Structure formats: structure tokens, C-alpha cells
């Protein structure tokens, strides 16, 4: 299987893998050469040299990736990944002879990018789809199905990210809260003072509210998980009083949720359906998403002088790049700070 040879003052190791011969120089030391020989013999036995073919049926990989997602992905993410795989399968129909991962290469995925662009999909969406496919093939490596990912050298499409997030001014926040009903008020107030994601608020339970430490805990649950990771959000004095009063006057003690619909969990699209006519009534119909309240929280933090790393932590962003969409507000804050300086 492997043998040690000495020639011209140097030791060499000869070995074969799958019938192919290899020679490796180890130097002048016989002891080192013997150790290297044993190492190669062990690797050949364990198939760790990388010459043994690894492959996986694509349909099998798709099924196992979705099965993995049931326990490792949030329901919303799982639904999105399933849709992405459906798009990828549609593209695969053009190549009925492709059945295994080994038949894919970077050119194939670049053609997939073109296929999606022709359908009118934005560069950002195509890049999100590519992230999903990369995650799947990285899992295939982890599961010992393949040696390397065929997506490894695929370059993401360039995204135009000049659009600044729409947030509410202080006056607009005041108008919004003055015009909403009694049920909606505490929800909107909480969004504006915590920057929580919609799903985080919908799944917020009383056990997540630490009144002693004045913290809201965004954490994993049996039937729900945060988009990125667990975190804590400080509770402001106004929000503290609102939540404390809400708990004291809670008529449905058996309901664990802080915000609910007559004891039941708030349905996924219910908040947006209430939000749309409200913003139209208030005079800013361009504000169509609940997510604008999250932008509002972050934007006013930055304009108040809070540094971006702190905003990142409070928002639960996975990386600072996401938080950088508010950097222009930080620049404006710095400019205004200089204007306040008067030495003479």
C-alpha cells in the first residue's frame, strides 16, 4: 500500500490510491520519514487523502436539507428555502441528465443566476437564493457526501443599495399613537421603543419580560427561534410602566403571550392589515410595513448619538454591514455636532 525508499540522500514515500501512484519527498531524516509513512497509511485506511470519490444524488440532498431545516431553521426561513429549492429544481429540468452533485460546477450556478434574472428577479433576491444553495452544499460536505462545494467560486451579483430606509419622524410617531385604537397602542409603542422584529413581538411571552432587571429577552422557544441569535433589549421607563400595567390588568391569565387576540396568538398578517389603513389615515401612506417601526427605533438611536456597534447589538443584526444602512444618519449627527461648537 505504501513503502519507504531512500534515494540520492533523501527519503521518499511511494503509495497508490485507486490504482494511481504517488511519490512524496520527506527529507533526509529516517525517523521523520517513518512517521510520515505511518501517517499516510492511516489516511489511506480512513480515505482522508481526498482521492476516494464522494457524491450524492441531488434529490436525496434536497430532501435531507429540508428535513434538517425542520429542526434547525425558523418556519419562515424554512418556507423561503423550500421556495428557493423549487426554483432551482425548475432550472434543473433543463438538464435531465444531471442527477448528482458531482455534475455541477460554478458555471452551472452562474447560468442559474442568469436564468433567474431573465425572469425579472432582483440581484438581491438571486444572491439570497445563492446563499441558501451554498448552505445546502456546505451541509453536504459536513455530512461527508462531497469533498467540495460546486458553489465555492460563484460570485454574488452586484447590488445597488442606495435606498435609505423609511422611518417615522418624532411628529409622525406621535400622530400614529394618537390615532390608533386601544388594542393597537401598546403594540406600536413597544415596537417603537424596542426595535423588535414582528415575529419577535408576536412570540413575546411574559416569561421573556424581566421586570427586575428591566430587560426583554429575545430567546429560543420550542416552536419558534429568533432570526439571528438571542439578545436582551433594555426596557425604557415608559415601556416599563406600560408593560407593568398591562400585566396587572391582564384578564386572560392563562395566555402566556404579552400581546394576543382574545387569548390566541396574533396571526402572521394581522398586524400589517391593521397598520396599512392606519398610516394612510395618518397621512403617510408610503409607510406600508410594520418593519418601518424597527427602522424608526434604530434611526432615532443613531440620530441621538448612539454608536453603530451598540445599535447592531440592540437590533440583533448578524453583522455590522446590516447596521451600516443607518450610517448616513450618524454622519449627519456628527456634522450637526460640529455646528454646535462655538469658541468665540
C-alpha positions as CSV (number, residue, x, y, z in Angstrom):
1,X,0.0,0.0,0.0
2,X,2.8,2.4,0.9
3,X,6.6,2.0,1.1
4,X,9.6,4.0,2.2
5,X,12.5,4.5,-0.3
6,X,15.9,6.1,0.1
7,X,17.5,7.7,-3.0
8,X,20.2,10.3,-3.5
9,X,20.4,11.2,0.2
10,X,16.6,11.7,0.6
11,X,13.7,9.5,1.8
12,X,10.6,9.1,-0.4
13,X,7.2,7.5,0.2
14,X,5.6,5.6,-2.6
15,X,1.9,4.8,-2.3
16,X,-1.1,4.1,-4.5
17,X,-4.7,5.3,-4.2
18,X,-7.4,3.8,-6.6
19,X,-4.6,2.4,-8.7
20,X,-2.8,5.7,-9.1
21,X,0.8,6.0,-8.0
22,X,2.1,8.9,-5.9
23,X,5.5,9.8,-4.5
24,X,6.2,12.2,-1.7
25,X,9.6,13.5,-0.5
26,X,10.1,13.6,3.3
27,X,13.7,14.8,3.6
28,X,16.9,13.3,5.0
29,X,15.7,12.2,8.4
30,X,14.7,8.5,8.5
31,X,12.7,9.0,11.7
32,X,10.6,11.7,10.2
33,X,10.2,9.7,7.0
34,X,8.9,6.7,9.1
35,X,6.4,8.9,10.9
36,X,5.2,10.4,7.6
37,X,4.8,6.8,6.2
38,X,2.6,5.8,9.2
39,X,0.5,9.0,8.8
40,X,-0.1,8.3,5.1
41,X,-1.0,4.7,5.8
42,X,-3.6,5.8,8.4
43,X,-5.0,8.4,6.0
44,X,-5.3,5.8,3.2
45,X,-7.1,3.5,5.5
46,X,-9.5,6.3,6.5
47,X,-9.9,7.6,2.9
48,X,-8.7,11.0,4.1
49,X,-6.4,11.8,1.2
50,X,-9.2,13.1,-0.9
51,X,-8.8,10.7,-3.8
52,X,-11.8,8.5,-3.0
53,X,-14.8,9.7,-4.9
54,X,-17.7,11.2,-2.9
55,X,-21.0,12.1,-4.4
56,X,-24.7,12.4,-3.6
57,X,-28.0,12.2,-5.5
58,X,-29.4,15.7,-5.8
59,X,-33.0,14.7,-4.9
60,X,-31.7,13.0,-1.8
61,X,-29.7,16.1,-0.8
62,X,-32.8,18.3,-1.4
63,X,-34.9,16.0,0.9
64,X,-32.4,15.8,3.7
65,X,-31.7,19.6,3.6
66,X,-35.4,20.3,4.0
67,X,-35.7,17.7,6.8
68,X,-32.7,19.3,8.5
69,X,-34.4,22.7,8.3
70,X,-37.5,21.5,10.3
71,X,-35.4,21.5,13.5
72,X,-32.6,24.0,12.6
73,X,-34.5,26.8,10.7
74,X,-37.2,29.2,11.7
75,X,-40.5,28.3,10.0
76,X,-40.3,31.5,7.8
77,X,-36.8,30.6,6.8
78,X,-37.8,27.0,6.1
79,X,-40.6,28.2,3.8
80,X,-38.3,30.5,2.0
81,X,-35.6,27.8,1.5
82,X,-38.3,25.4,0.1
83,X,-39.3,28.1,-2.4
84,X,-35.7,28.5,-3.5
85,X,-35.2,24.8,-4.0
86,X,-38.3,24.8,-6.1
87,X,-36.8,27.5,-8.3
88,X,-33.5,25.5,-8.5
89,X,-35.4,22.3,-9.5
90,X,-37.2,24.2,-12.2
91,X,-33.8,25.2,-13.7
92,X,-32.6,21.6,-13.3
93,X,-35.4,20.4,-15.6
94,X,-33.5,21.9,-18.5
95,X,-30.7,19.3,-17.8
96,X,-32.4,16.0,-17.2
97,X,-29.1,14.2,-17.4
98,X,-27.8,16.0,-14.2
99,X,-28.6,13.8,-11.2
100,X,-25.6,14.1,-8.9
101,X,-23.7,16.9,-7.1
102,X,-20.5,15.9,-9.0
103,X,-22.1,17.1,-12.2
104,X,-22.4,20.7,-11.0
105,X,-19.8,23.4,-11.2
106,X,-19.5,27.1,-10.8
107,X,-20.6,27.8,-14.4
108,X,-23.8,25.9,-13.8
109,X,-24.7,28.3,-10.9
110,X,-23.7,31.3,-13.0
111,X,-26.2,30.1,-15.6
112,X,-28.7,29.7,-12.8
113,X,-28.2,33.4,-11.9
114,X,-28.9,34.4,-15.5
115,X,-32.0,32.1,-15.5
116,X,-33.4,33.9,-12.5
117,X,-32.5,37.4,-13.9
118,X,-34.4,36.7,-17.1
119,X,-37.5,36.0,-15.0
120,X,-37.2,39.5,-13.6
121,X,-35.8,38.6,-10.2
122,X,-33.7,41.3,-8.5
123,X,-29.9,40.8,-7.9
124,X,-30.6,40.9,-4.1
125,X,-33.1,38.0,-4.4
126,X,-30.7,36.0,-6.6
127,X,-28.0,36.5,-4.0
128,X,-30.3,35.3,-1.2
129,X,-31.1,32.2,-3.3
130,X,-27.4,31.5,-3.8
131,X,-26.8,31.8,0.0
132,X,-29.4,29.1,0.5
133,X,-27.8,26.8,-2.1
134,X,-24.3,27.4,-0.6
135,X,-25.6,26.4,2.8
136,X,-27.1,23.2,1.4
137,X,-23.8,22.1,-0.2
138,X,-21.8,23.1,2.8
139,X,-24.0,20.7,4.8
140,X,-23.3,18.1,2.2
141,X,-19.6,18.5,3.0
142,X,-20.3,18.3,6.7
143,X,-22.4,15.1,6.1
144,X,-19.4,13.6,4.2
145,X,-21.3,13.4,0.9
146,X,-19.0,15.5,-1.2
147,X,-15.4,16.8,-0.9
148,X,-16.1,20.4,-2.0
149,X,-19.0,22.7,-2.8
150,X,-19.7,23.4,-6.5
151,X,-20.9,26.9,-5.4
152,X,-17.5,27.8,-3.9
153,X,-16.2,30.1,-6.7
154,X,-19.6,31.6,-7.6
155,X,-19.5,35.4,-7.3
156,X,-22.7,37.2,-6.0
157,X,-24.3,39.7,-8.3
158,X,-23.7,43.4,-7.6
159,X,-26.5,45.0,-5.6
160,X,-27.5,48.6,-5.8
161,X,-28.0,49.6,-2.2
162,X,-28.6,53.4,-2.3
163,X,-32.1,53.2,-1.0
164,X,-32.4,54.6,2.6
165,X,-34.8,53.0,5.0
166,X,-38.0,54.9,5.6
167,X,-38.5,55.8,9.2
168,X,-41.0,57.9,11.1
169,X,-40.2,61.3,12.5
170,X,-41.0,62.1,16.1
171,X,-44.1,64.0,14.9
172,X,-45.2,61.1,12.8
173,X,-44.7,58.7,15.8
174,X,-46.9,61.0,17.9
175,X,-49.6,61.1,15.2
176,X,-49.5,57.3,14.8
177,X,-50.0,56.7,18.5
178,X,-52.8,59.3,18.8
179,X,-54.8,57.7,16.0
180,X,-54.5,54.0,16.8
181,X,-57.1,52.1,18.9
182,X,-56.7,50.9,22.5
183,X,-55.6,47.4,21.4
184,X,-53.0,48.6,18.9
185,X,-51.5,51.3,21.0
186,X,-49.3,49.2,23.4
187,X,-48.1,47.1,20.4
188,X,-47.0,50.1,18.4
189,X,-45.4,51.7,21.5
190,X,-43.4,48.5,22.1
191,X,-42.2,48.4,18.5
192,X,-41.1,52.0,18.7
193,X,-39.2,51.5,22.0
194,X,-37.6,48.2,21.4
195,X,-37.0,47.8,17.6
196,X,-38.2,44.2,17.8
197,X,-39.0,42.2,14.6
198,X,-42.6,41.5,14.0
199,X,-42.2,37.8,14.8
200,X,-40.3,38.6,18.0
201,X,-43.2,40.7,19.3
202,X,-45.8,38.1,18.2
203,X,-43.9,35.4,20.1
204,X,-43.1,37.5,23.2
205,X,-44.3,35.9,26.4
206,X,-44.4,37.2,30.0
207,X,-41.5,34.9,30.9
208,X,-39.4,36.9,28.4
209,X,-40.0,40.1,30.4
210,X,-37.6,40.6,33.3
211,X,-39.2,43.4,35.3
212,X,-36.4,43.2,38.0
213,X,-33.6,43.8,35.5
214,X,-35.8,45.9,33.1
215,X,-34.9,43.7,30.1
216,X,-36.8,42.0,27.4
217,X,-35.2,38.6,26.4
218,X,-35.4,37.5,22.8
219,X,-34.7,33.8,23.0
220,X,-35.4,30.4,21.5
221,X,-38.6,28.6,22.2
222,X,-39.9,25.1,21.4
223,X,-42.0,26.4,18.5
224,X,-40.0,29.5,17.5
225,X,-36.5,30.8,17.1
226,X,-35.0,34.3,16.6
227,X,-33.8,35.2,13.1
228,X,-30.2,35.6,14.2
229,X,-29.4,34.9,17.9
230,X,-30.7,35.5,21.4
231,X,-30.3,39.0,22.8
232,X,-31.6,41.4,25.5
233,X,-33.3,44.7,25.0
234,X,-33.4,47.3,27.8
235,X,-36.8,48.4,28.8
236,X,-37.3,52.2,28.9
237,X,-39.2,53.8,31.8
238,X,-42.2,54.5,29.7
239,X,-42.4,50.9,28.3
240,X,-41.8,49.6,31.8
241,X,-44.9,51.3,33.1
242,X,-46.9,50.2,30.1
243,X,-45.9,46.5,30.4
244,X,-46.4,46.5,34.2
245,X,-49.9,48.0,33.9
246,X,-50.7,45.5,31.1
247,X,-49.7,42.6,33.2
248,X,-51.6,43.8,36.3
249,X,-54.8,44.3,34.3
250,X,-54.5,41.1,32.2
251,X,-57.9,39.4,32.1
252,X,-56.7,36.2,30.5
253,X,-54.2,34.8,33.0
254,X,-53.9,31.5,31.0
255,X,-52.5,33.2,27.9
256,X,-48.7,33.3,28.0
257,X,-48.3,36.0,25.3
258,X,-47.8,39.6,26.1
259,X,-49.8,40.7,23.1
260,X,-52.6,38.5,21.8
261,X,-56.0,38.3,20.2
262,X,-58.5,37.3,22.8
263,X,-56.1,34.8,24.3
264,X,-54.8,33.5,21.0
265,X,-51.5,34.2,19.3
266,X,-51.6,37.0,16.8
267,X,-51.9,35.7,13.2
268,X,-49.0,36.3,10.9
269,X,-50.6,39.0,8.7
270,X,-53.0,40.6,11.2
271,X,-50.7,43.5,12.3
272,X,-49.9,44.6,8.8
273,X,-53.6,44.6,7.9
274,X,-54.3,47.0,10.8
275,X,-51.2,49.1,10.1
276,X,-51.9,49.9,6.4
277,X,-55.2,51.8,6.9
278,X,-53.8,53.5,10.0
279,X,-50.7,55.0,8.2
280,X,-53.0,56.1,5.3
281,X,-55.3,57.7,7.8
282,X,-52.4,59.5,9.5
283,X,-51.2,61.0,6.2
284,X,-48.2,58.9,5.4
285,X,-49.4,56.1,3.0
286,X,-45.9,55.4,1.8
287,X,-45.3,53.7,5.2
288,X,-46.7,50.2,4.4
289,X,-44.7,47.8,6.6
290,X,-44.5,47.2,10.3
291,X,-40.8,46.9,9.8
292,X,-40.7,50.7,9.4
293,X,-41.1,50.9,13.2
294,X,-37.9,48.8,13.6
295,X,-36.2,51.3,11.2
296,X,-37.6,54.1,13.3
297,X,-36.1,52.7,16.5
298,X,-32.7,52.3,15.0
299,X,-32.7,55.6,13.2
300,X,-33.6,57.7,16.2
301,X,-30.9,55.9,18.3
302,X,-28.3,56.8,15.7
303,X,-29.5,60.4,15.5
304,X,-29.3,60.6,19.3
305,X,-25.6,59.8,19.1
306,X,-25.7,56.0,19.8
307,X,-22.8,54.3,18.1
308,X,-23.4,51.7,15.4
309,X,-22.0,48.7,17.2
310,X,-24.4,49.3,20.1
311,X,-27.3,49.7,17.6
312,X,-26.2,46.4,16.0
313,X,-26.4,44.7,19.4
314,X,-29.8,46.1,20.2
315,X,-31.3,45.2,16.8
316,X,-29.9,41.7,16.8
317,X,-28.1,42.1,13.4
318,X,-25.9,39.2,12.4
319,X,-23.2,41.6,11.1
320,X,-22.3,45.3,11.1
321,X,-22.9,45.6,7.4
322,X,-26.7,45.4,8.0
323,X,-26.4,48.2,10.6
324,X,-24.5,50.4,8.1
325,X,-27.7,51.4,6.3
326,X,-28.1,53.9,9.2
327,X,-24.5,55.3,8.8
328,X,-25.6,58.3,6.9
329,X,-27.6,59.4,9.9
330,X,-24.5,59.1,12.0
331,X,-22.6,61.3,9.6
332,X,-25.4,63.9,9.8
333,X,-25.3,63.8,13.6
334,X,-21.5,64.4,13.5
335,X,-22.0,67.4,11.1
336,X,-24.6,68.9,13.4
337,X,-22.4,68.3,16.5
338,X,-19.6,70.5,14.9
339,X,-22.1,73.2,14.1
340,X,-22.9,73.5,17.8
341,X,-19.3,74.3,18.6
342,X,-18.7,78.0,19.4
343,X,-15.4,79.1,20.8
344,X,-15.5,82.8,20.1
